[in-house]
Amino acid sequence: MRFYSTRNKKNEVSGAEAVCRGISEEGGLFVPVTFPAMSRERIESFCGAPYHQTAATVVGAFLPELSDLPAYTQAAYEKFDGDPAPVVKLDDNLFVTELWHGPTHAFKDVALTLLPHLLCGSKKQLGNSRITLIPVATSGDTGKAALEGFRDVDGTGVAVFYPDGGVSDLQRLQMITAEGDNVFVSAIRGNFDDAQTAVKKAFTDPELIDALAKEGIELSSANSINFGRLAPQITYYFTTYADLLDGGQIEYGEQVDFCVPSGNFGDILAGYYARKMGLPIGRLVCASNRNNVLCDFINTGVYDARREFYKTSSPSMDILISSNLERLLFDISGCDDERTAARMRDLKEKGVYSLTPQEREAMQTVFAAGYATEDDVANTTAHYFDEYGYIMDPHTAVAAYVAERFASDRPMVILSTASPHKFAAAVLGFIGEKPTGNETKDLVRLEDATALEVPESLISLPKKAKLYTGSIAREQITDAIRTFGQKLTKK
Ligand SMILES: *Cc1c(COP(=O)(O)O)cnc(C)c1O
């Protein structure tokens, strides 16, 4: 299967190359030239099949050159506590797919347990024996999931940079206790945007790239701009549909709606791709928090990032520049690379761009959008706990609130993206319990209040050795990456 860049269609590569490179050199994102179709027989065959098997079929439709894919998906999804995407029924037409039963208890695990295998398999296929160094800027969840996914994977290294004081205690503990010979973690003095900008700059720093190349090292990305991160996320739309079929909730062909808590637009875009492959999805509902730039875009056709940034209880959705939206823009423009490149230039230079009325209408036939305020999130968390005895994290609560606004006679599935324990203090407050001021004690208190068992890996965190306690200035990031690179070559 061939891929090309959203900003230059002449730049065409194989799937393996798209995974290794992460991003195209002119800044565009790689997308499939054609979409594979899944027949009714295929989709029905997913009923009752193990998750890793469905994943091998779905991901393999995009990356057929990876002949060991079934072994990769098996190794990746063995790391989950049971089914990687169990569907919970809350009400007649209301379901939740829980995506947080992986090693770090966030939905990022679904992709980041598999990405290292996809990367190593792609390198093997291309005869690439260089070391791949992956710098990651994180607001919390991606960092730990990347550290866990790439830990001790031969020929790779991960350097994670998080904003000093900008992540929760629990998220920080998860990262600074990371084990593995090929990982590095540091706080960056500044906020998430500073960390992200510094990491992006490193990607295009010719001096750094040159110095690393001399050591046999190349840079790649574990962010959802990499198609290798997106492809694994398409799987759970198929498994959810198959589970509903299998449970007799729907007949084949009946449409199902999904409501997705969105930030960088990777999760919901995977649903759009599943729909393009033939999965009977009705509406994809994009749920935003108070940073509702995506919601406004879907409702008006104007993307305007010139607005205030708010810190909310759902930090992984606190984002104003949503990088994966570029893939949707490309698709609804009829695969117009020049128009997509121009819009991305407008976003960078003016902070705003617009769709044509025709494009907006085309988008609105599939997508709908709403947003939740902090009060809505608190009330929704309490309501679901009272009404269904179901406890959810603040990101999921954003989606649950918005899903109610778009209820119809079709089944609605809410994608649940994080374990409530990762945001214990906020969740306790929402259900009328008092947080203790200590995140580990809050874990226990949340378990007592809700009977939702705390995962052992979270409760044991404070006892683990703190390996990375330093912080650096933004300007020092290239030096940190270079020093880490040298360490990797000496392994
Ligand atoms: C990353 C993340 C999201 C947003 O997903 P996108 O693919 O960036 O839209 C939502 N919830 C949680 C908990 C996340 O970690």
Ligand as a Chemical Component Dictionary entry (heavy atoms), coordinates in Angstrom:
data_LIG
# 
_chem_comp.id                   LIG 
_chem_comp.type                 NON-POLYMER 
_chem_comp.pdbx_formal_charge   0 
_chem_comp.three_letter_code    LIG 
# 
loop_
_chem_comp_atom.comp_id 
_chem_comp_atom.atom_id 
_chem_comp_atom.alt_atom_id 
_chem_comp_atom.type_symbol 
_chem_comp_atom.charge 
_chem_comp_atom.model_Cartn_x 
_chem_comp_atom.model_Cartn_y 
_chem_comp_atom.model_Cartn_z 
_chem_comp_atom.pdbx_ordinal 
LIG C1 C1 C 0 -4.735 11.799 24.204 1  
LIG C2 C2 C 0 -5.987 11.753 24.984 2  
LIG C3 C3 C 0 -7.210 12.234 24.469 3  
LIG C4 C4 C 0 -7.331 12.912 23.114 4  
LIG O1 O1 O 0 -7.090 12.053 22.037 5  
LIG P1 P1 P 0 -6.701 12.654 20.598 6  
LIG O2 O2 O 0 -6.375 11.486 19.770 7  
LIG O3 O3 O 0 -5.492 13.540 20.860 8  
LIG O4 O4 O 0 -7.855 13.441 20.112 9  
LIG C5 C5 C 0 -8.350 12.114 25.252 10 
LIG N1 N1 N 0 -8.286 11.568 26.488 11 
LIG C6 C6 C 0 -7.135 11.118 27.023 12 
LIG C7 C7 C 0 -7.139 10.554 28.394 13 
LIG C8 C8 C 0 -5.946 11.178 26.296 14 
LIG O5 O5 O 0 -4.809 10.727 26.854 15 
# 
loop_
_chem_comp_bond.comp_id 
_chem_comp_bond.atom_id_1 
_chem_comp_bond.atom_id_2 
_chem_comp_bond.value_order 
_chem_comp_bond.pdbx_ordinal 
LIG C1 C2 SING 1  
LIG C2 C3 SING 2  
LIG C2 C8 DOUB 3  
LIG C3 C4 SING 4  
LIG C3 C5 DOUB 5  
LIG C4 O1 SING 6  
LIG O1 P1 SING 7  
LIG P1 O2 DOUB 8  
LIG P1 O3 SING 9  
LIG P1 O4 SING 10 
LIG C5 N1 SING 11 
LIG N1 C6 DOUB 12 
LIG C6 C7 SING 13 
LIG C6 C8 SING 14 
LIG C8 O5 SING 15 
# 
